[in-house]
Amino acid sequence: MSDVRPPNEHGSYPGDQPWHVPFPSPPPTPNHDPTSSGSEVESSDPLDKISAVKHDLQYLSKATDWWETKCDIHGQVMGNLANKLNKAYAGEVKQTLKANSRSKELESLKLKLEERKKNVIEKFTKSEEYNHEMVECFNNGFEMFRDYASVISPDYN
């Protein structure tokens, strides 16, 4: 009989997955030659009992090995999934921390911008006051110059 298997719904064959380990089938029971004292139906022969127990132990040993490999493989799969989950969580935490630091940085920049705006407004108003004072000083100085000029040359006025 050939080993032709239909593909499953994913397009692969049932034995293609790395975690698929076929369960061991029990080996056939040994046929021990009957002793001269009994028939084949009678199984009181200690060699038959020992052989049957040995046969069962071999099968159970294979089944135990199968379960151990299956558990090891699933443990590796779970470990890989746990690593991926931890990496994803660490990435999410890293992004959250970056976002928090960026928001703090943004707040800091907003505060600096507000301070600069206040400073500019204060300087502008101070410069307006300064300009007003300068205009008054210039006008006063010009009036004084006109007064002196009129004294020196009366027709200059």
Helices and strands as residue ranges (DSSP letters): H 46-152, G 154-156
